[in-house]
Amino acid sequence: MGMEIQILDWLQKLHTPVLDKIMCLITRLGDAGILWILLAAVLLLIPKTRKGGLILAGALVVDALLCNVILKPLVARIRPYDVNTAVQLLVSKPVDYSFPSGHTAASFASVVALFMAGERKLWKPALVLAVLIAFSRLYLYVHYPTDVLGGLILGLIAGYLGSRLVLWLMAKRENCRAAA
């Protein structure tokens, strides 16, 4: 944990008033996965992108279960600001555990889901935003680097599993319709 605190402390040297505002805004985009949930809802409303919306929703459900229901309580890692209490937070203190980063996990689950759904125009900007959200969690001192790395890996896995699950269910539904 010592080296991770050193990395976070080094990132504190990058702070400027403008960058602080930008990072706070970027991190808010990932709060409760709301941006990704809204994107899934919009995709579900448009018949042409409904499949992508289902895949994205499936990935987010798998991510929420793995990240928030299983891993965070199981690992129960305290946040870096609780270790280094001298840091002034720019955002309100998260109330859950630190590992893995839920913002990062949901963001990367969404990127994988959009890629798996063939949403070519969406997955690349989503990837850029996911990287920015992940970095913002370090910049804002609310996650350790390994929390973000764990969130990234978990997001990739959740995105893949959620995508495969939805595609499997869709194929099963089609087979039932064809048999009827």
C-alpha positions in Angstrom: 0.0 0.0 0.0 3.0 2.3 0.6 3.9 2.6 -3.0 0.3 3.1 -4.1 0.0 6.0 -1.6 3.2 7.5 -3.1 1.7 7.3 -6.6 -1.4 9.0 -5.3 0.6 11.7 -3.5 2.6 12.3 -6.7 -0.6 12.8 -8.6 -1.6 15.5 -6.1 1.2 17.6 -7.6 -0.7 17.7 -10.9 -3.6 19.6 -9.4 -4.7 22.9 -10.8 -8.0 24.6 -10.3 -9.1 23.9 -13.9 -8.0 20.3 -13.8 -9.7 19.9 -10.5 -13.0 21.0 -12.0 -12.5 18.8 -15.1 -11.7 15.7 -13.0 -14.7 16.3 -10.7 -17.0 16.5 -13.7 -15.5 13.4 -15.4 -15.8 11.4 -12.2 -19.4 12.5 -11.7 -20.2 11.0 -15.2 -19.4 7.6 -13.6 -21.3 8.1 -10.4 -23.6 5.0 -9.9 -22.9 4.1 -13.5 -25.6 6.6 -14.4 -24.1 7.6 -17.8 -23.9 4.0 -18.9 -27.4 3.2 -17.6 -28.8 6.2 -19.5 -26.9 5.2 -22.6 -28.4 1.7 -22.3 -31.9 3.2 -22.0 -31.4 5.3 -25.0 -30.1 2.4 -27.1 -33.1 0.3 -25.9 -35.5 3.0 -27.1 -34.2 2.9 -30.7 -35.2 -0.2 -32.6 -31.9 -0.2 -34.6 -29.8 -0.2 -31.5 -32.0 -2.2 -29.1 -29.6 -5.2 -29.2 -26.8 -3.0 -28.1 -28.9 -1.6 -25.3 -29.7 -5.1 -24.1 -26.1 -6.2 -24.2 -25.0 -3.0 -22.4 -27.7 -3.5 -19.7 -26.6 -7.2 -19.3 -23.0 -6.2 -18.9 -23.9 -3.5 -16.3 -26.0 -6.0 -14.3 -23.2 -8.6 -14.2 -20.7 -5.8 -13.3 -22.9 -4.6 -10.4 -23.3 -8.1 -9.0 -19.6 -8.9 -9.2 -18.3 -5.5 -8.1 -20.8 -4.2 -5.6 -22.5 -7.3 -4.3 -19.6 -9.7 -4.2 -16.1 -8.2 -4.4 -16.4 -4.9 -2.5 -17.8 -6.4 0.7 -15.5 -9.5 0.4 -12.3 -7.5 0.1 -13.5 -4.6 2.3 -10.5 -2.4 1.5 -10.4 1.0 3.1 -10.1 4.1 0.9 -6.8 5.9 0.5 -8.1 9.1 2.0 -8.7 7.1 5.2 -5.0 6.2 5.3 -3.7 9.6 4.4 -6.2 11.9 6.2 -4.2 15.0 5.3 -5.6 15.0 1.7 -8.4 17.4 1.1 -11.0 15.6 -1.1 -12.6 17.5 -3.9 -15.6 15.1 -4.0 -17.8 13.8 -1.2 -16.4 10.6 0.5 -17.7 7.4 -1.1 -19.5 5.3 1.5 -18.5 1.9 0.1 -15.2 0.0 0.1 -12.3 0.8 -2.3 -11.6 -2.4 -4.2 -12.4 -2.7 -7.0 -13.2 0.8 -8.5 -16.9 0.6 -9.4 -16.6 3.7 -11.7 -13.8 2.0 -13.6 -15.5 -1.5 -13.7 -18.8 -0.1 -15.0 -17.0 2.0 -17.6 -14.9 -0.8 -19.0 -17.9 -3.2 -18.9 -19.7 -0.7 -21.0 -16.8 -0.4 -23.5 -16.7 -4.2 -23.9 -20.5 -4.4 -24.2 -20.6 -1.7 -26.9 -17.7 -3.4 -28.8 -19.4 -6.9 -28.5 -22.7 -5.3 -29.7 -21.0 -3.9 -32.8 -21.7 -0.3 -31.8 -18.7 1.0 -33.8 -19.5 4.7 -33.3 -19.9 4.4 -29.6 -17.2 2.0 -28.2 -14.2 4.1 -29.1 -15.4 7.4 -27.4 -16.6 5.2 -24.5 -13.1 3.8 -24.2 -11.6 7.3 -24.0 -14.2 8.3 -21.4 -13.6 5.1 -19.4 -9.8 5.8 -19.3 -10.6 9.4 -18.1 -13.0 8.2 -15.4 -10.5 5.6 -14.2 -7.7 8.3 -14.0 -10.1 10.7 -12.2 -10.5 8.2 -9.4 -6.8 8.3 -8.8 -6.5 12.0 -9.2 -9.3 12.6 -6.7 -7.6 10.2 -4.2 -10.6 8.0 -3.8 -9.0 4.8 -5.1 -5.6 3.1 -5.1 -4.0 2.2 -8.4 -4.7 -1.5 -7.8 -8.4 -0.6 -7.2 -8.5 1.0 -10.7 -6.6 -1.9 -12.3 -8.9 -4.4 -10.6 -11.9 -2.4 -11.8 -10.6 -2.4 -15.3 -10.0 -6.2 -15.3 -13.4 -6.8 -13.6 -15.1 -4.5 -16.1 -13.6 -6.4 -19.1 -14.7 -9.7 -17.6 -18.2 -8.4 -16.7 -18.6 -6.8 -20.1 -17.7 -10.0 -21.8 -19.8 -12.3 -19.6 -22.8 -9.9 -19.7 -22.6 -9.7 -23.5 -22.3 -13.5 -23.9 -25.2 -14.0 -21.5 -27.5 -11.6 -23.4 -26.5 -13.1 -26.8 -27.1 -16.6 -25.5 -30.5 -15.6 -24.1 -31.4 -13.9 -27.4 -30.4 -17.0 -29.4 -32.4 -19.2 -27.0 -35.4 -17.0 -27.5 -35.1 -17.2 -31.3 -34.8 -21.0 -31.1 -38.0 -21.1 -29.1 -39.8 -18.9 -31.5 -38.6 -21.0 -34.5 -39.7 -24.2 -32.8 -43.2 -22.8 -32.1 
